[in-house]
Amino acid sequence: MAQFIINMNNSLPASQKFIIHVLDSTHLFVQPNAAEMIRGAIAEFRDRNSYEKPA
């Protein structure tokens, strides 16, 4: 998920970037106002990548 968030941040213009600091491969500091946007993007990503057993 950290890589997903980093890629999401990199796709934005400089004025909208939200990562403050990358601590390691699993921990990031982000702007507090970006939390809901990140959660929404992760939820959408998980929904698109979920498996449904064929009927």
C-alpha positions in Angstrom: 0.0 0.0 0.0 2.9 2.4 0.7 4.0 2.1 -3.0 0.4 2.7 -4.1 0.3 5.9 -2.0 3.8 7.0 -3.3 2.7 6.5 -6.9 -0.6 8.4 -6.2 1.4 11.3 -4.8 3.9 11.3 -7.7 1.0 11.5 -10.2 -0.1 14.9 -8.7 1.3 18.3 -9.5 3.8 19.7 -7.1 1.3 22.0 -5.4 -1.0 19.1 -4.5 1.6 16.6 -3.2 0.8 15.3 0.2 3.7 13.1 1.4 5.9 14.9 3.9 8.5 12.2 4.4 9.0 8.5 3.5 10.3 6.8 6.7 10.8 3.3 5.2 9.1 0.9 2.8 6.0 0.7 4.9 5.7 4.0 6.7 5.0 7.5 5.4 4.2 10.9 6.9 1.4 12.6 5.0 -0.5 15.9 5.2 -3.4 15.4 7.7 -5.9 16.8 5.1 -5.0 14.0 2.6 -6.1 11.1 4.9 -9.6 10.8 3.5 -8.5 11.1 -0.1 -5.9 8.3 0.5 -8.5 6.1 2.2 -10.9 6.6 -0.6 -8.3 5.8 -3.3 -7.3 2.6 -1.4 -10.9 1.5 -1.1 -11.5 2.1 -4.8 -8.3 0.2 -5.6 -9.3 -2.8 -3.4 -12.8 -2.8 -5.0 -11.4 -3.0 -8.5 -9.0 -5.7 -7.5 -11.3 -8.0 -5.6 -12.0 -11.5 -6.8 -15.6 -12.7 -7.3 -16.2 -16.4 -7.9 -17.9 -17.0 -11.2 -21.5 -18.2 -10.9 
